[in-house]
Amino acid sequence: MQRRTAEAAAAEPAWPDDAVEVGRIVDAYGIKGWIKVQAYSDDPQALFASRRWFIAPSEEGVVTPVTRAAAPSLLRVTEARAHAGSVVAGVKEISDRSGAEALRGCRVFLSRASFPTPQPDEYYWQDLIGLAVVNRQGVSLGTVVDLLETGAHDVLRVAEKGAAEERLIPFVAAYVDAVDLVERRIDVDWGLDF
């Protein structure tokens, strides 16, 4: 990996306000500087659609050879493809295996604006987290704090602020009446005793 100059760092685009973490660099791939990324989604179309990946070192406490000063904050992707359950990519900033290995553990972010537009009745988990959940009787059940992937379908984790208990509501048409991203609300057929 080449040392960045102050001029090169100043020329990099600003970190996007709508950045979403989409994966992690897990290893080098080959000898020509390609990287291997473990995507957080089963369908990493956002990684394939974007040619600008923003990266940051791993969280504190995780040891990697990269510090924020040494890592480029932007990788310009020349080619990306699926490979054995991960994504491999060539980037302009890295030209050899040791440079790619130095990025191991870095987190990969994309601008939310670069995500493919979802089909009607499809939602990104990121868009659902924080939405209020209200049942047919108009009673608030809490907000979506996370989602679980079960294989058969996704499940909303819903909790009221400060409560230790949570409700697990299948994110399927049988229980979800409507999702309104503008009003930040999900209407469900779910009783208080469930």
Order of alpha helices (4+ residues) and beta strands (2+ residues): alpha-beta-beta-alpha-beta-beta-beta-alpha-beta-alpha-beta-beta-beta-beta-beta-beta
